[in-house]
Amino acid sequence: MQRHMLTEYRAEVMRFIDTHQHLLEKYGVSCVQYGLHQKLLQQAASPRSVFILSSGLVKVMRTTSLGQAFTLGIFDRGEVLGDVETIMSMPYFGTVETVTDCTFWRIAPEQFLKMLAQEPDFNLLIHRAMISRLLNTSEKAAIQSTNKLFYSLLVVLREFSRLNELQISKSLVADALGTSVRNLNRLLVELEESKTVKIQHTVIAEINPKLLQQKIHAYENSIQ
């Protein structure tokens, strides 16, 4: 089961790009940069690009017909965005916004489909990533049913720690989680008491990656 985890396939996507640079020019793949809080995909809009995240963090959100916005996840390097909508010829399912400064590989929809048709290894990799994403969504739903917001906080902090961010504002984390700073403070109390994080005024100044990962494992193991 471990082989099918999305994080592993994100790494495989990046390895494919690193070892197939000649395909970037062949299919007109360009490198683009987005700053903080910029939208690259808009819910309900027609597909105009497929993006592969090269560096940084993005947030995927969906707004219901009643106007309620939900954060579906925070994703890092190797995440493919807009692939399903391009293959299915459907509007974007959600909105994707940068959480940090980001770099992407951008592919035009018609070139992405052409690449799938002509490059079997790339085709297999993209479909494996889709399947692993589906498996992870099911597993994540089961895990988060016990304590959705707290588990999401642990995952977001882990991703920020991997970026070596030394000063993470509470407002940035709260925004990524789709909650208020007040609710976030309640969750941070437990993490600070266990010395998993160190808080200084309005920022998370230090994160203990080892203790953080232990808490993530504890939550994941609790549903098995």
C-alpha positions as CSV (number, residue, x, y, z in Angstrom):
1,M,0.0,0.0,0.0
2,Q,2.9,2.4,0.8
3,R,4.0,2.4,-2.8
4,H,0.7,4.0,-3.8
5,M,1.0,7.0,-1.5
6,L,0.7,10.3,-3.4
7,T,3.8,11.8,-1.9
8,E,5.9,9.1,-3.6
9,Y,4.3,9.7,-6.9
10,R,4.9,13.4,-6.6
11,A,8.6,12.6,-6.2
12,E,8.3,10.4,-9.3
13,V,6.8,13.2,-11.3
14,M,9.7,15.5,-10.5
15,R,12.2,12.7,-11.3
16,F,10.5,12.3,-14.7
17,I,10.9,16.0,-15.4
18,D,14.5,16.0,-14.3
19,T,15.4,13.1,-16.5
20,H,13.3,14.1,-19.6
21,Q,14.2,17.7,-20.1
22,H,14.1,17.3,-23.9
23,L,10.3,16.7,-23.6
24,L,9.8,20.2,-22.1
25,E,10.8,21.9,-25.3
26,K,9.1,19.3,-27.5
27,Y,5.7,19.9,-25.9
28,G,6.1,23.6,-25.2
29,V,6.3,23.2,-21.4
30,S,7.2,26.6,-19.8
31,C,8.5,27.5,-16.3
32,V,6.4,30.1,-14.6
33,Q,6.5,31.8,-11.1
34,Y,3.6,33.0,-8.9
35,G,3.8,35.1,-5.8
36,L,2.0,34.6,-2.5
37,H,-1.8,34.4,-2.6
38,Q,-2.1,34.2,-6.4
39,K,-4.7,32.1,-8.1
40,L,-3.7,29.8,-10.9
41,L,-6.9,27.8,-11.3
42,Q,-10.4,29.2,-10.8
43,Q,-13.3,26.9,-9.9
44,A,-15.8,26.5,-12.8
45,A,-13.5,28.1,-15.3
46,S,-12.6,26.1,-18.5
47,P,-9.1,24.5,-18.4
48,R,-6.5,26.7,-19.9
49,S,-3.3,25.1,-18.4
50,V,-2.1,22.1,-16.5
51,F,0.5,22.9,-13.8
52,I,3.1,20.8,-12.1
53,L,4.3,22.4,-8.9
54,S,8.1,22.6,-8.9
55,S,8.6,24.4,-5.6
56,G,6.4,26.0,-2.9
57,L,3.0,25.2,-1.5
58,V,-0.5,25.6,-2.9
59,K,-4.0,25.4,-1.4
60,V,-6.9,23.8,-3.2
61,M,-10.3,25.2,-2.3
62,R,-13.9,24.5,-3.3
63,T,-16.9,26.8,-2.9
64,T,-20.4,25.3,-2.5
65,S,-23.5,26.5,-4.2
66,L,-24.3,28.2,-0.9
67,G,-21.1,30.2,-1.0
68,Q,-19.3,28.2,1.7
69,A,-15.6,27.8,1.0
70,F,-13.7,24.6,2.0
71,T,-10.0,23.9,1.9
72,L,-9.5,20.5,0.3
73,G,-5.7,20.3,0.9
74,I,-2.3,21.8,1.0
75,F,0.1,20.4,-1.6
76,D,3.8,20.7,-2.4
77,R,6.5,19.9,-5.0
78,G,5.4,17.4,-7.7
79,E,1.6,18.0,-7.4
80,V,-0.2,18.0,-10.8
81,L,-3.0,20.5,-11.1
82,G,-5.7,20.7,-13.7
83,D,-4.9,17.2,-15.2
84,V,-8.3,15.6,-14.4
85,E,-10.3,18.5,-15.8
86,T,-8.2,18.6,-19.0
87,I,-8.6,14.8,-19.6
88,M,-12.4,15.0,-18.8
89,S,-13.0,18.3,-20.7
90,M,-14.7,19.7,-17.7
91,P,-14.4,23.0,-15.7
92,Y,-11.9,23.2,-12.9
93,F,-13.4,21.4,-9.8
94,G,-11.8,23.9,-7.4
95,T,-9.7,27.0,-7.0
96,V,-5.9,26.7,-6.5
97,E,-4.1,29.5,-4.7
98,T,-0.4,29.8,-3.8
99,V,0.4,29.7,-0.1
100,T,4.0,30.6,-0.6
101,D,6.0,31.9,-3.6
102,C,5.8,29.1,-6.2
103,T,7.4,27.8,-9.4
104,F,5.5,25.7,-11.8
105,W,5.9,23.8,-15.1
106,R,2.9,24.9,-17.2
107,I,1.5,22.9,-20.1
108,A,-1.2,23.9,-22.5
109,P,-4.2,21.5,-22.4
110,E,-3.8,20.3,-26.0
111,Q,-0.1,19.7,-25.4
112,F,-0.8,17.8,-22.2
113,L,-3.2,15.5,-24.0
114,K,-0.7,15.0,-26.8
115,M,2.0,14.2,-24.3
116,L,-0.2,11.6,-22.7
117,A,-0.9,10.0,-26.1
118,Q,2.7,10.0,-27.3
119,E,4.7,9.4,-24.1
120,P,3.6,6.0,-22.5
121,D,5.8,6.5,-19.4
122,F,4.4,9.9,-18.7
123,N,0.8,8.6,-19.3
124,L,1.3,5.8,-16.8
125,L,2.9,8.2,-14.2
126,I,0.0,10.7,-14.4
127,H,-2.6,7.9,-14.1
128,R,-0.8,6.4,-11.1
129,A,-0.7,9.9,-9.5
130,M,-4.5,10.2,-10.1
131,I,-5.1,6.8,-8.5
132,S,-2.9,7.4,-5.5
133,R,-4.6,10.8,-5.1
134,L,-7.9,9.0,-4.9
135,L,-6.6,6.4,-2.4
136,N,-5.1,9.2,-0.3
137,T,-8.4,11.1,-0.3
138,S,-10.2,8.1,1.0
139,E,-7.6,7.5,3.7
140,K,-7.4,11.2,4.6
141,A,-11.2,11.3,5.0
142,A,-11.0,8.4,7.5
143,I,-8.2,10.0,9.4
144,Q,-9.7,13.4,9.5
145,S,-13.0,12.2,10.8
146,T,-11.5,11.9,14.2
147,N,-10.0,15.4,14.4
148,K,-10.1,17.1,11.0
149,L,-8.7,20.5,11.8
150,F,-6.0,19.3,14.2
151,Y,-4.7,16.7,11.7
152,S,-4.7,19.3,8.9
153,L,-2.7,21.6,11.1
154,L,-0.1,18.9,11.7
155,V,0.2,18.3,8.0
156,V,0.5,22.0,7.1
157,L,3.2,22.5,9.7
158,R,5.1,19.5,8.4
159,E,5.0,21.0,4.9
160,F,6.2,24.4,6.1
161,S,9.0,22.8,8.1
162,R,10.2,21.1,4.9
163,L,10.5,24.6,3.3
164,N,12.7,25.6,6.2
165,E,10.5,28.6,7.0
166,L,11.9,30.1,10.2
167,Q,9.0,32.5,11.0
168,I,5.5,31.3,10.1
169,S,2.7,33.7,10.9
170,K,-0.4,32.4,12.6
171,S,-2.5,34.2,10.1
172,L,-0.9,32.4,7.2
173,V,-1.5,29.0,8.8
174,A,-5.0,29.9,9.7
175,D,-5.7,31.0,6.1
176,A,-4.2,27.8,4.8
177,L,-6.6,25.8,7.1
178,G,-9.6,27.9,6.3
179,T,-10.1,28.8,10.0
180,S,-9.7,31.7,12.3
181,V,-6.6,32.7,14.3
182,R,-8.6,32.2,17.4
183,N,-9.4,28.6,16.6
184,L,-5.8,28.1,15.6
185,N,-4.6,29.3,18.9
186,R,-6.6,26.6,20.7
187,L,-5.0,23.9,18.6
188,L,-1.5,25.4,19.1
189,V,-1.8,25.2,22.9
190,E,-1.4,21.4,22.9
191,L,1.5,21.5,20.4
192,E,3.3,24.1,22.5
193,E,2.8,22.2,25.7
194,S,4.3,19.1,24.1
195,K,7.2,21.2,22.8
196,T,6.3,20.4,19.2
197,V,6.2,24.1,18.4
198,K,7.4,27.3,19.9
199,I,5.2,30.3,19.7
200,Q,6.4,33.9,19.8
201,H,3.6,36.4,19.7
202,T,1.9,36.1,16.3
203,V,4.4,33.7,14.7
204,I,5.3,30.0,15.0
205,A,9.0,30.5,15.6
206,E,10.2,26.8,15.8
207,I,8.9,23.4,14.8
208,N,10.3,20.1,16.1
209,P,10.0,17.9,13.0
210,K,10.5,14.6,14.9
211,L,7.8,15.3,17.5
212,L,5.5,16.6,14.7
213,Q,5.9,13.4,12.7
214,Q,5.2,11.3,15.8
215,K,1.9,13.1,16.3
216,I,1.0,12.6,12.6
217,H,1.8,8.9,12.9
218,A,-0.3,8.6,16.1
219,Y,-3.3,10.1,14.4
220,E,-2.9,7.9,11.3
221,N,-2.4,4.7,13.4
222,S,-5.5,5.4,15.5
223,I,-7.8,4.6,12.6
224,Q,-6.0,1.4,11.5
